[in-house]
Amino acid sequence: MENKISNIKKSASVVKRELRERTMGYIFTALGLVAGLAWNEAISSLIKYFFPLDGNGILPKFIYAIVITVFIVIISSSLMRMFAKEDKE
């Protein structure tokens, strides 16, 4: 009987830890999204400042999307390599 109770306590501890980790992950993701939206606004304003084209034109939006995509791919690849090295060690 005591063995079952200790197993239940261990399981509850694991669930609490996982819940806390996931909740923190979601909070950090939300904060990252807010920061990303702020940077999106800042970069958009910077592009409009240096290249005062028609704001509703499709070409500036595609150029912006391509530049941001390339930037994110480079950063993501770098982070993946960094975490892969840490996992090997």
LINLIN-V689414 format. One record per backbone hydrogen bond with DSSP energy under -1.0 kcal/mol. NH is the residue of the N-H (numbers start at 0). CO is the residue of the C=O. E is the energy in kcal/mol with one decimal. If there is no record, write none. Layout:
BEGIN
[[NH:CO:E] [NH:CO:E]]
END
This chain:
BEGIN
[[4:0:-2.0] [5:1:-2.5] [6:2:-2.1] [7:3:-2.3] [8:4:-2.3] [9:5:-2.3] [10:6:-2.5] [11:7:-2.6] [12:8:-2.2] [13:9:-2.3] [14:10:-2.5] [15:11:-2.4] [16:12:-2.3] [17:13:-2.6] [18:14:-2.7] [19:15:-2.5] [20:16:-2.7] [21:17:-2.8] [22:18:-2.4] [23:19:-2.5] [24:20:-2.3] [25:21:-2.6] [26:22:-2.4] [27:23:-2.8] [28:24:-2.3] [29:25:-2.4] [30:26:-2.5] [31:27:-2.4] [32:28:-2.2] [33:29:-2.2] [34:30:-2.4] [35:31:-2.6] [36:32:-2.5] [37:33:-2.0] [38:34:-2.5] [39:35:-2.3] [40:36:-2.0] [41:37:-2.2] [42:38:-3.0] [43:39:-2.4] [44:40:-2.3] [45:41:-2.2] [46:42:-2.5] [47:43:-2.3] [48:44:-1.9] [49:45:-2.3] [50:46:-2.8] [52:50:-3.0] [56:53:-1.9] [61:57:-2.1] [62:58:-2.5] [63:59:-2.4] [64:60:-2.3] [65:61:-2.6] [66:62:-2.5] [67:63:-2.5] [68:64:-2.3] [69:65:-2.5] [70:66:-2.3] [71:67:-2.6] [72:68:-2.4] [73:69:-2.3] [74:70:-2.2] [75:71:-2.9] [76:72:-2.6] [77:73:-2.1] [78:74:-2.5] [79:75:-2.5] [80:76:-2.3] [81:77:-2.2] [82:78:-2.5] [83:79:-2.2] [84:80:-2.1] [85:81:-1.8] [86:82:-2.1] [87:83:-1.7] [88:84:-1.5]]
END
